[in-house]
Amino acid sequence: MNLANNRRLEHRHGHRAKRCLALIFSVLTMIGSGFIIGFGIQTLVEVSFTASVIGNSEIIYCPYLLIVVGILSFVMTPMGFYSIILNDKKLMVTHMFATFFLGGMCAMTAVLGYHLNAHVTSKDMETWMKQSIREDYGNPLAPHIQEEWNKAHQQFKCCGYRNMNDFVKSKWYMMQKKLPKRRIPDSCCASCATMHERFCVAFFKDPVQETEKLMVNQTICLQASEGCLSADTSIANREVCLQHSTNYRLSADAYRHTNGCLHPIRSTLEFFSFRIFIYSSMFCVILLLSTLIWLVVHEMSRPILPFRIIK
């Protein structure tokens, strides 16, 4: 009688331990799923548009894969925990195979992230960006390239590949018929928000500036405010930026993005591609380890393999 009671207590404690272990891994997996979903959405929104600019579509594929893996993992995890509670063999096998498959998808995403990082740091991206400006910007057969370059100019506050003079050597410049020709597109002109940040807020950011520099900042701030109703995304002064104005008191370069896009895009994509590799690798380990733990837990009471892994 005592032996039967002891076995019953051992079985009850073992079942409770399985539930606790399953719950811990369920919580970890669901937290990881939510994290990579959020990171995938952030990557998709902030930098995926640069695919045509850098000549690599992996910046689009990777966040989509992260989002898909995260959603499926978040949905499948409660099913695995439910199978532990019911001690359901078929449901458990289904969950383990699904988790293993998602781990494989994570591994593939990590490989793509590594390859993306290698592309971002290579000369290939530089060559592609240079060629894209010269040959493809303004091409009526590929309007998305011009749109993505324009968005890159505005988001990274830059112009061209190395600098704004890159457009003078482009087909976009050569195809212009109206004189005088525009040397830079409108997207290279600073917005009201940018002018406000550069010159109007400069005093508060660095109050210990040289008197001459401070006066220049104040002057440009006042000049820019004449054409800006608020610190929004509208162009501060298009005529001055494109040098169509006869008011030579205004500095044209102050109203432009004069730096090239190569370095800001490269540093931003290095940040995202490296994290794609790290986060995908970590979540892959979690999923594969979770698969192994689920299998061991299930084998402790109800074997699903043709051999015993728990003696």
C-alpha positions as CSV (number, residue, x, y, z in Angstrom):
1,M,0.0,0.0,0.0
2,N,2.8,2.4,1.0
3,L,4.7,1.5,-2.2
4,A,1.7,2.3,-4.3
5,N,1.3,5.7,-2.5
6,N,4.9,6.5,-3.0
7,R,4.7,5.8,-6.7
8,R,1.6,7.9,-7.0
9,L,3.3,10.8,-5.2
10,E,6.4,10.4,-7.4
11,H,4.2,10.5,-10.5
12,R,2.4,13.6,-9.3
13,H,5.6,15.4,-8.4
14,G,7.2,14.4,-11.7
15,H,4.1,15.7,-13.6
16,R,4.3,18.9,-11.7
17,A,8.0,19.3,-12.5
18,K,7.3,18.7,-16.2
19,R,4.7,21.4,-16.1
20,C,7.0,23.9,-14.4
21,L,9.8,23.2,-16.9
22,A,7.4,23.5,-19.8
23,L,6.0,26.7,-18.5
24,I,9.5,28.2,-18.1
25,F,10.5,27.4,-21.7
26,S,7.1,28.6,-22.9
27,V,7.5,32.0,-21.3
28,L,11.1,32.3,-22.6
29,T,10.0,31.4,-26.1
30,M,7.1,33.7,-26.1
31,I,9.2,36.6,-24.8
32,G,11.8,35.9,-27.5
33,S,9.0,35.7,-30.1
34,G,7.7,39.1,-29.2
35,F,11.2,40.6,-29.2
36,I,12.1,39.4,-32.7
37,I,8.6,40.4,-34.0
38,G,9.3,44.0,-32.7
39,F,12.8,44.0,-34.1
40,G,11.6,42.7,-37.5
41,I,9.0,45.4,-37.7
42,Q,11.5,48.1,-36.7
43,T,14.0,46.9,-39.4
44,L,11.2,46.7,-42.0
45,V,10.0,50.2,-41.3
46,E,13.4,52.0,-40.8
47,V,15.8,50.5,-43.4
48,S,14.2,48.0,-45.7
49,F,13.6,50.7,-48.3
50,T,17.4,50.9,-48.9
51,A,17.3,47.6,-50.8
52,S,17.6,49.2,-54.3
53,V,20.1,51.8,-53.0
54,I,22.6,49.2,-51.7
55,G,21.8,46.5,-54.2
56,N,20.8,43.8,-51.8
57,S,17.3,42.4,-51.1
58,E,18.3,40.6,-47.9
59,I,17.4,43.8,-45.9
60,I,13.8,43.0,-46.9
61,Y,13.8,39.2,-46.6
62,C,15.4,39.1,-43.1
63,P,12.8,41.2,-41.2
64,Y,10.0,39.4,-43.0
65,L,11.4,36.0,-41.9
66,L,11.9,37.3,-38.3
67,I,8.3,38.4,-38.2
68,V,7.0,35.1,-39.6
69,V,9.1,33.0,-37.3
70,G,8.1,35.2,-34.3
71,I,4.4,35.0,-35.0
72,L,4.4,31.2,-35.7
73,S,6.5,30.6,-32.6
74,F,4.2,32.7,-30.4
75,V,1.2,30.8,-31.7
76,M,2.8,27.3,-31.4
77,T,4.2,27.7,-27.9
78,P,0.9,27.5,-26.0
79,M,0.1,24.3,-28.0
80,G,3.3,22.7,-26.7
81,F,2.4,23.6,-23.1
82,Y,-1.1,22.3,-23.6
83,S,0.2,19.0,-24.8
84,I,2.2,18.6,-21.6
85,I,-0.8,19.3,-19.5
86,L,-2.9,16.7,-21.4
87,N,0.1,14.4,-22.0
88,D,-1.0,14.3,-25.7
89,K,1.6,12.4,-27.8
90,K,0.4,13.5,-31.2
91,L,0.1,17.2,-30.3
92,M,3.6,17.0,-28.7
93,V,5.2,15.5,-31.8
94,T,3.5,18.1,-34.0
95,H,4.8,20.9,-31.7
96,M,8.4,19.5,-31.6
97,F,8.6,19.3,-35.4
98,A,7.1,22.8,-35.8
99,T,9.6,24.2,-33.3
100,F,12.5,22.4,-35.0
101,F,11.4,23.8,-38.4
102,L,11.2,27.4,-37.0
103,G,14.7,26.9,-35.5
104,G,15.9,26.0,-39.0
105,M,14.2,29.2,-40.4
106,C,16.0,31.2,-37.7
107,A,19.3,29.7,-38.7
108,M,18.7,30.6,-42.3
109,T,17.8,34.2,-41.3
110,A,21.1,34.3,-39.3
111,V,23.0,33.2,-42.4
112,L,21.3,35.9,-44.5
113,G,22.1,38.5,-41.8
114,Y,25.7,37.5,-41.9
115,H,25.8,37.8,-45.7
116,L,24.1,41.2,-45.5
117,N,26.7,42.4,-43.1
118,A,29.4,41.2,-45.4
119,H,27.8,43.0,-48.3
120,V,27.4,46.3,-46.3
121,T,31.1,46.4,-45.4
122,S,32.4,45.4,-48.8
123,K,33.3,47.5,-51.9
124,D,30.3,45.9,-53.7
125,M,27.9,48.2,-52.0
126,E,30.0,51.3,-52.8
127,T,30.2,50.3,-56.5
128,W,26.4,49.6,-56.6
129,M,25.5,53.0,-55.0
130,K,27.8,54.9,-57.4
131,Q,26.4,53.1,-60.4
132,S,22.8,53.5,-59.2
133,I,23.2,57.3,-59.0
134,R,24.8,57.6,-62.4
135,E,22.7,55.2,-64.4
136,D,19.4,54.5,-62.6
137,Y,18.4,57.7,-60.7
138,G,15.7,59.3,-62.7
139,N,15.2,56.3,-65.0
140,P,11.5,56.3,-66.0
141,L,11.5,52.5,-66.2
142,A,12.6,52.2,-62.6
143,P,10.9,55.0,-60.6
144,H,11.2,53.1,-57.3
145,I,15.0,53.6,-57.4
146,Q,14.6,57.4,-57.4
147,E,11.9,57.2,-54.7
148,E,14.2,55.1,-52.4
149,W,17.2,57.4,-53.0
150,N,15.0,60.4,-52.2
151,K,13.8,58.8,-49.0
152,A,17.5,58.0,-48.1
153,H,18.4,61.6,-48.6
154,Q,15.7,62.8,-46.3
155,Q,16.1,60.1,-43.6
156,F,19.9,60.1,-43.4
157,K,20.3,63.9,-44.2
158,C,22.7,63.2,-47.0
159,C,23.0,63.7,-50.8
160,G,24.4,61.4,-53.4
161,Y,26.9,58.7,-53.0
162,R,30.1,60.5,-51.9
163,N,28.6,64.1,-52.0
164,M,26.1,66.2,-53.8
165,N,28.4,66.6,-56.9
166,D,27.7,63.0,-57.8
167,F,24.5,64.0,-59.6
168,V,26.3,66.2,-62.1
169,K,27.8,63.1,-63.6
170,S,24.5,61.2,-63.7
171,K,22.1,60.6,-66.6
172,W,19.4,62.4,-64.5
173,Y,21.4,65.6,-64.9
174,M,22.3,65.0,-68.6
175,M,18.6,64.4,-69.5
176,Q,17.4,67.7,-68.2
177,K,16.3,70.1,-71.0
178,K,15.3,73.1,-68.9
179,L,18.0,75.6,-68.2
180,P,19.6,76.2,-65.8
181,K,19.9,72.5,-65.0
182,R,19.3,71.4,-61.5
183,R,22.6,70.1,-60.0
184,I,20.8,68.3,-57.1
185,P,17.3,66.9,-56.6
186,D,14.8,68.5,-54.2
187,S,15.4,65.6,-51.7
188,C,18.9,67.0,-51.1
189,C,17.4,70.2,-49.7
190,A,17.1,70.6,-46.0
191,S,13.7,70.5,-44.4
192,C,12.4,73.1,-42.0
193,A,12.8,70.6,-39.2
194,T,16.5,70.0,-40.2
195,M,17.2,73.8,-40.3
196,H,15.6,74.2,-36.9
197,E,17.8,71.5,-35.5
198,R,21.0,72.6,-37.2
199,F,20.8,76.3,-36.5
200,C,17.9,77.4,-34.2
201,V,18.6,74.8,-31.5
202,A,22.4,75.1,-31.8
203,F,22.6,77.6,-29.0
204,F,20.9,75.4,-26.5
205,K,22.9,72.3,-27.5
206,D,26.2,74.1,-27.3
207,P,25.9,77.5,-25.6
208,V,29.7,77.9,-25.4
209,Q,30.2,78.5,-29.1
210,E,32.4,81.2,-30.7
211,T,30.6,84.5,-31.1
212,E,31.0,84.5,-34.8
213,K,29.6,81.0,-35.2
214,L,26.7,81.8,-32.9
215,M,25.8,84.9,-34.9
216,V,25.9,82.9,-38.2
217,N,23.6,80.2,-36.7
218,Q,21.2,82.9,-35.5
219,T,21.2,84.7,-38.9
220,I,20.5,81.5,-40.9
221,C,17.8,80.5,-38.3
222,L,16.0,83.8,-38.8
223,Q,16.4,83.6,-42.6
224,A,15.0,80.0,-42.7
225,S,12.1,81.0,-40.5
226,E,10.9,83.4,-43.2
227,G,9.9,80.4,-45.3
228,C,9.0,77.9,-42.6
229,L,5.7,78.1,-40.7
230,S,6.8,75.2,-38.4
231,A,9.6,72.7,-38.0
232,D,8.1,70.2,-40.4
233,T,9.3,68.2,-43.4
234,S,8.7,70.9,-46.0
235,I,11.7,72.3,-47.8
236,A,13.1,75.3,-45.9
237,N,14.0,77.4,-49.0
238,R,14.0,75.6,-52.4
239,E,15.2,78.5,-54.4
240,V,18.3,79.1,-52.3
241,C,19.0,75.4,-52.1
242,L,18.9,75.0,-55.9
243,Q,20.8,78.3,-56.3
244,H,17.9,79.9,-58.2
245,S,17.8,82.9,-55.9
246,T,19.6,86.2,-56.4
247,N,19.8,86.8,-52.7
248,Y,23.5,86.0,-52.1
249,R,23.3,86.9,-48.5
250,L,21.9,83.4,-48.0
251,S,24.3,80.4,-47.9
252,A,23.1,77.7,-50.3
253,D,25.1,75.0,-48.6
254,A,23.3,75.8,-45.3
255,Y,20.0,74.8,-47.0
256,R,21.4,71.5,-48.3
257,H,22.6,68.1,-47.3
258,T,26.2,68.3,-48.4
259,N,27.5,65.0,-47.1
260,G,27.3,61.7,-49.0
261,C,25.0,58.8,-48.1
262,L,27.6,56.1,-48.1
263,H,28.8,56.4,-44.5
264,P,25.4,57.0,-42.7
265,I,23.8,54.2,-44.6
266,R,26.7,51.8,-44.1
267,S,26.8,52.5,-40.3
268,T,23.1,52.1,-39.9
269,L,22.9,48.9,-41.9
270,E,25.9,47.5,-40.0
271,F,23.9,48.0,-36.8
272,F,20.8,46.3,-38.2
273,S,22.5,43.4,-40.1
274,F,24.7,42.5,-37.1
275,R,21.7,42.4,-34.8
276,I,19.8,40.3,-37.3
277,F,22.6,37.8,-37.2
278,I,22.9,37.8,-33.4
279,Y,19.1,37.8,-32.6
280,S,18.4,35.1,-35.1
281,S,21.2,32.9,-33.8
282,M,20.1,33.3,-30.2
283,F,16.5,32.6,-31.0
284,C,17.5,29.6,-33.1
285,V,19.4,28.2,-30.0
286,I,16.3,28.8,-27.8
287,L,14.0,27.0,-30.2
288,L,16.3,24.0,-30.7
289,L,17.0,23.8,-27.0
290,S,13.3,24.0,-26.4
291,T,12.7,21.2,-28.9
292,L,15.2,19.0,-27.0
293,I,13.7,19.9,-23.6
294,W,10.1,19.1,-24.8
295,L,11.3,15.7,-26.1
296,V,13.2,14.8,-22.9
297,V,10.2,15.9,-20.7
298,H,7.8,13.8,-22.8
299,E,10.1,10.8,-22.9
300,M,10.2,10.8,-19.1
301,S,6.6,9.5,-18.9
302,R,5.5,8.5,-22.4
303,P,8.2,7.5,-24.9
304,I,7.7,8.7,-28.5
305,L,11.1,7.4,-29.8
306,P,11.9,3.8,-30.7
307,F,14.6,3.9,-28.0
308,R,14.9,5.2,-24.5
309,I,16.8,8.4,-23.9
310,I,16.0,8.5,-20.2
311,K,17.0,5.4,-18.2
